[in-house]
Amino acid sequence: MHRFANPARFQRLSAAILPWSAGATVILLIVGLYVSLFGSPPDYQQGDTVRIMYIHVPAAWMSLFVYVNMAIAAACGLVWKHPLADLFAKAAAPVGAGFTLICLVTGSLWGAPMWGTWWVWDARLTSVLILFFLYLGYMALVNAFDDPQRGMRAGNVLLLVGVVNVPIIKFSVEWWNTLHQPASVIRMGGPTIDPTMLVPLAVMALGFTTYFITVVLLRLRAEIVQRKIQTLRLTEAQG
Amino acid sequence: MTRKKRRLYMLGLALLGLGAAAALTLTAFEDNIVFFFSPTQLQTQQVGDRNFRLGGLVEQGSVTKLPDGVTTRFVVTDTVNSVPVTYRGQLPDLFREGQGVVAEGRLAGGVFQAREVLAKHDENYMPPEVADALKQAEHFKATTKTLKPSS
């Protein structure tokens, strides 16, 4: 695993991946938006309002996916002191927070016409709001220390504590009565979404994932270059 | 034991403890996290005169508009027990017979006086044509079933 801890090797590898992930993002999102907005049928109950799903659901998945990845990175950072793991968590946090915000906002816009309310304090909505605060709290905590190393350590601990929230979000709709519907796709017994709607959803989810990969690689590269500049300046000042 | 291994075990133990604490807290708060009561839960739950939420399906053929034009009467059921509801106000788009609702209000003389009615949709998504086809297939199945004994 420490093979990729070498910054020079990481820069070479990420430079090779970036054009592909960026190209895939553009193609997947254009195709995905077209099939979600024009190439898929309206829902038998919700009509055209169902199209909010093609943004809302991938954003919700990504909010959890990014968090789990950050938590795994935090564990690697704490246990094996992997230098890139800390940087990854820091680079991914604003992207994950963004996905969570998109999920909350589109969910609210969807709830207003369908449920008849913008917001309720049911278990699913509340636990996702807590996830959003975990992201914000992590970002604030990492930047709250003069010594970046200590900030990262504190942030990693917070990330790992917040992991308990992940299964709560996923199973909140099964454990408790909620206004939010139960899972439609990742559930026992297979998806309950018609294939004509499942395909656009999958394309959008893939597009969101490649977008995440692209942005995190860019942010990591920038962070590594910035550190290099800092050390160069330090040696210059000392020498 | 190396320091890495010790850190790993510490981390595992801490997460285990945290998970157990979260599970205990959530089971202790179980009744408060529930967003609504079903008509069956109401049979055993002491609700008294306070506000609570009632959830279930709107019974087929139970929705009536009163002559004043703004009051709606319907029955919320979980197919075992049911509770009659009255509501004054505008209903959400998804409110229809056979669909889920969550109503907030209080019980008065066996009738639930709702202050707010929210629609709850299920996890099924399909185009209208598929829904029609399914309905027709079900209808077909039902008619063949009733025809069977005579044939």
Interface residues (C-beta under 8 A of the other chain):
Chain A: P41 P42 D43 Y44 Q45 Q46 T49 V50 M53 A75 L78 V79 W80 P113 M114 W115 G116 T117 V120 W121 D122 A123 L160 V161 V163 V164 I168 W175 W176 N177 T178 L179 Q181 P182 A183 S184 R187 T192 I193 D194 T196 M197
Chain B: K4 R7 L8 L11 A14 L15 L18 G19 A22 L26 E30 I33 V34 F35 F36 F37 S38 G55 L91 P92 D93 L94 F95 Q99 V102 E116 V117 L118 A119 K120 H121 D122 E123 N124 Y125 M126 P127 P128 E129 V130 A131 D132
